Amino acid sequence: MQNENHLTTAFKRNDQKVMQQVYQNMFPRFRNHVLNNSGDEAQAKDVFQEAFIACWRNIKEDKLTFNSNVEAYLFSIAKNKWIDFLRSSRFKKTVNTESFSHLSIVAEESDKSEEKESQLEVIQKALNQLKDNCRALLQLFYFERKSMDEISKEMNLTPATARNQKYRCMEKLRALSIEIKKNGL
């Protein structure tokens, strides 16, 4: 009980040393929870950071009783935030690359070479309209066949961010391709 009072007081006083110790004690446990529940290291870090801030704010605003277990409270906030993340559209949008088979047009053989040329032209025009970072990411993945881990390192991104950006870039490319086709090249 005295330890819990100490932690609550330390959080209220913004005691960096104590707060860092709590963070370091609790993060590995939460990371394991995320890794065992459809997540990765980067997602665990992001969600835990949000939970830690929420916990700190709640303690500062006296929403936690003085003798409550701070670490248990932090873990429950983090767990709930992870559940929210799993239910969110942001998580559901990190789909596997098989759902992007519409881009395989570039690699597939077409019965009609004229149609294939037209499709390639549309995709090339759409690619040229993308921002440089989007174009680079898609070229690394689809044309240079690099893994998302390689791309994330090369572009200085987390793997999760690289996957999310690839998804957004693909959606933009698809929308541009449809627009270009609709407006007759």
Secondary structure as UniProt FT lines:
FT   HELIX           2..12
FT   TURN            13..14
FT   HELIX           16..35
FT   TURN            36..38
FT   HELIX           41..60
FT   TURN            61..62
FT   TURN            66..67
FT   HELIX           70..87
FT   HELIX           89..92
FT   HELIX           97..105
FT   TURN            106..107
FT   HELIX           113..129
FT   HELIX           132..138
FT   HELIX           139..143
FT   HELIX           148..154
FT   TURN            155..156
FT   HELIX           159..182
FT   TURN            183..184
//
